[in-house]
């Protein structure tokens, strides 16, 4: 029976939102857009094209007037409807690094390994075995950044549920995986939503008895754990860049933490009670989400939509969520486009906006045909 990536599935329920800070940068193909993710495991950018993953198939978008999604298989005689198609992967999630698509799959003996393939699902290569996943009664999710793979593993037994957050360095496969965080009982305490930038692993730490949440950091350089915040707002969603950790606090503003000095500062106030996501150039704030938006908790009907700001806090564009757009959840970004998906339903993109139109009167949501 196929093991479910429970952590990843849970994260996808909270559809939108990441935030940003730092100096604004121009649109460039040199930007690693795989760092600007929140909906993990379903989107990546190869440096040439966006990759979407849903129901075992890899998709990309045809950048012509039709704006059609297409499976990435380029075989002329393929019907693209079963596992013989090169767009089909036996996995639950994917990450993109250095133009390659990474995924985890198991063989007939239920032994797990890490693989990668090219943007057409071809040239598949085995990277390494993952024996710590070959445990009965275990479920896992994972993250990839650079050479660092982070695993969130839960173990079920008659004695209860335990948890390990461990990592593997693909540049040093002769070394065993290292445990960064461990919990003897997820019923009392658990770690949630691990993130990595290749140098740090950041986790939310929940005490289920006191209902308190803190934010912890694990340095891969020193193998030391630090408490970043002992009173972390559960609605804060963070992103890790090489030098900083950034987050948005709904109704409060944007913050940044220097990962070298551990000094934090507030970048600017933002009173919108919504969610924020970002890429290298802009901040995108959505103040409507039909999963948790009860009694207009995030604004009136007239003000619910997508706000686009510069990093200095200057509003560039506002796009209301019209009936045909519904609620647009942030999916990912590329040099030319920002992709959005429906708050409920398919994990494939439903709309996009053109970055070059931001700040102009012609900006709009464009439908992506599936």
N, C-alpha and C positions, 0 to 999 in steps of 0.2 A: 504493500500500500504506500502510495507516495506521501512523503512527509510534507507537511504544510509549513510554509514560512510564516509563522504566526506573527512575529514582530513586524514584518513588512506589511502584512495585511492590515494590522492594527493601525499602522501609520497612515495608510492610504485613506482611512476614514476621515482623517482631518485633512481636507483636500488642499488648502491653499496656504502655504504661506511662509514665506521667508522674507527676510528684510536685509537692509544693507547699510554700509557706511564706507568711509574711506574717500579717497580722491576720485573724482569722476574720470573715466577713461574713455577714449574714443572706441568706436566699434572696430574690432580687429579680429582676424582669423587666428591670431596668436593667443587669444583669450581662451582659457580652459573653461568652457561652459558646463563641464561636468561637475564643477564645484558649486554651481548655483542650482542645487536640487533641493526639493523637499519631498516630492512624491518619488521615493526611492524605488529603483528596480524596474522602472517602466519607461525611462527616457535617457538618452545620451546623445552626445554630439561627437562625430568622428573627426571633425576638422574640415570635412567636406559636406556632410549632410546630417540632418537630425535622424535619430533612430528611435522608434517607438516599439514597445513590446506589450502584447496583449494576447491572452489565450494561446500561448506557446508560439506565436508568430511574430517575426520581426517586420516592421513596416518603415517606410520613409514617405516623404511627400514629394510629389511631382511639382516642381516650381514653374509650372506654366499657367496658362489662364484657367485651367480646370481645377487646379488646387486639389488634386486627387491623392488620397492615400494609396500606396501600393505596397505589396509584399516585396521584400528586397531580392527574392530569387530572380535570377536572370536567365534561367534555363528556358529555352523556347518551347520545349515539349513537355513542360511541367504544368499540371492542372492546379497547383498551389492549394491542395485540399487535404493533404495527409502528411505523415512524417517523412516521406521521401523528398519533400520540398526543402530546398536549402534554407528557406526562411523559417522553418520549423525547428524549435529547440526544445529538448526535454528538460525544462527548467521552470522555475517560478519567477525569476528576476534576472536582470542583466545590468552590467555597468560597462562604460566605455572608457578606455584608457589608451592613449597613443594610437588612435585609429582602429583599435581592436575591440571586439565585443567579448566581455568576460561573462562566464556563467558557470553554475555548479550543477552537476548531474550525477546520477548514480547508475551503476551497471546492474546486471541481472542478479548479482549477489548482494545488492544493496550497499555497495562500497562507493563512497562519494569521492569526487575529484573535481578540481578546478580546470576549466578549459577556456580557450578563446578562439575566435574565428574572425574572418574579415567582414566588411560591411554588407556582403551578399550572403552571409551565413556559410561561406565556403572556407577552405583551408583551415579546417578545425584541428587544433592541437591541444594535447593534454599538458597542463602546467605542472600539477602535482596532486598526489593523493591527499585526502583529508580524513585520516583515520579517526580523529576525535569526533567526527560526525557519525561514525558507524556504531552508534550506541542505541540499543533498544530503549524506547520510551523517551527519545530526545526530539526536540523541535528547535529550529534555528532560523535566524535571519542574518544578513551580512551586509557589509559596506566595503567599498574599495576606493582607495585614494593613493595614487602613485604606486609604490610597491607594497603598501600596507593593506592587508585584508583583515577586517574586524568581524568577529563572529559573536552573536548574542545567542547563547545556547541554554535552553531550559530542559531539565531532566526530571521526568516523572517516575516515581517509584512508590512502593508501599509505605515508605517512610515519609513521603511528602514530595515537595518540589524544590529543587535547588537550581542555581543559575550561575553561569560563567560568562564573563565578557573576556574574550581572549583574542590575540592577534597573531598574524603570521606575516613575516617579511619575505616577499617573493625574491628579493635580491640575496637572501641568505637561507635558502631552502634546506641547508644542512642543519639548521637549528630548529628545535621543536617550537610549537606554538606556545606563547607566553600568556599566562592568565593575568589580566589587568584588574578585574573586579570579580569577587565571588560572593554569593549569598547562599546561606544554608537553607533558607526557607523563603520562597517568594510569597508565602501567605502573610509573612510579617514584614518583609523588606524586599524591594525589587529595584533593579536598574532598568531604565527605560530610554529608548531612542539614542543609542550610542552614535556619535559622529566622530569622524577623524579627518585631519588634514595631512596625515602622513607623519606628523611630529607629535601630535596630541590625540588622545581619545577623551571625549567629553560625554558624560552621561548624566541624566536626571536620576536622582536617588530618592525613592519614595519610602517613607515609613508608614506602613498601612495601618498602624495602630494610632499614631498621633496625627495622621493625614498631612504630615509635613513633607515638603519637597526641597531638596538642596541640589546644587549643581557641583559636580566633581570633575576634576581633570587629572588625567594620567599622562605623565611625560614619558615618551618612548626613549628619550635620551638618557634620563636618570632613573627610570622605573619608579618614580615617586608619585604619590597621589596628593593633590591639593584640593582644598575646598574653595571653590570660586565664589559661591553664594550659599549661605545657610538658609536663606528664605527666598527661594526661587519661585517666581510667579508661573504657575502651570500653563498660562496662556502665552508666555514668552516662547518664541521659537527661534533657535539660533542657527547661525551658519559659521563654519570655520573656513577662513582663508589662511594663506601661509603664515602671516604675521599677526593676524587679529581674529578675535571672535566678536561677531556682531549680533545684535538682537533688537527686536521691536517690542515695546511694552504697550499694549493697546490702551488708548486714551491718555498716554503719557508721552512717549517719544522714542527716539532712536539712541542706542548706546553702542559703545565699542570698548573692547578690552584688549590691551596690548599683551600678547602671550609671552613676551620676554620679561616685562616688568610687573605684570599682573595688575596694572593700573587701569581703571575704567573711567570713562567720561561720557557725559550725555552730549550727543551731537546736536540735536534740535528737538524742540517740543512738537508733538503731533497729537491733537485731541480727538482724532478719529478713533472710534472704538470698533476696530475691525482687525484685519490681518494684513500683513505686509510681506511682499516677496521682492526679490531684486535680481538684477544681473550686473554686468560690469558697468552699465551706463545709467540705469534708472532704477527708481524704487516704485513698486506697484502695490497700491493699498486697495484691498477690497473690503468694503464695509457691509457686505451682505453675504450670507452663507446659509442656505436653506436646511443645513443639517442642524445648526445650533441657533439660528436666528428666530427667537421667540418674541412675539409682540414688538417687532421692530427694535430689537435690542441694539442694533448697529446703525440705526438712522431711519429717517422717514423714507417712504417709498420714492420720493422725488430725489433724495440724496444718496440712494443706494446705487453703487456702481464701482467702477475702477478709476482710482485716482493715480496719476503718474507724476512723480516728483523727480527733481534732480537730487543729487546727494547733498546739496546745500539746503534743501527743503523748499525749493521753488516749484509750485504747481505748474505743470506743462499741459496736461490734458485731463479731461474727465469724460468717461464713457458710461452712460447709464446702462443698467441691465434691462434691456427691452425684452418683451415677451419672447421674441425669437431667439435671443441669446440666453435667456434664463439666468442662471448664476454661473459665471465663468470661474473655474478653479485653475490656478496657475499650474502649468505642467513643466515648462522648461523654456530655455532661450537659445537663440543662435545669433550669428552676427546680424542677420536681417530681420528676424521675426521673434515674437514672443508667442508661445503656444498655450492654449487654454482648453480645459476639458469640462464636461458637465459635472456638476457637483454630485450627481448620482448617475449610475449607469456605466457606460463603456469607459475604459481607461485610455482610450485613444483620443487624440486631439479633435475637438469640434470646431474651434475657431483659432484665428491668429490675428495679431496686429502687426503692421509694418513699422519698424523702428524709425525709418526715415520720415514717417508721417507724424511722429510724436511732436507735439507743440504746434501742429497745424490744424486748420478747421476740417481737413479731409480725413483725419484719423477715424477709423471705424473697425468693428469686428468683422472679419472675413470668414465665411463658412468654409470648412474643410469637408469635402465630400468623401464618404466612406464606401 
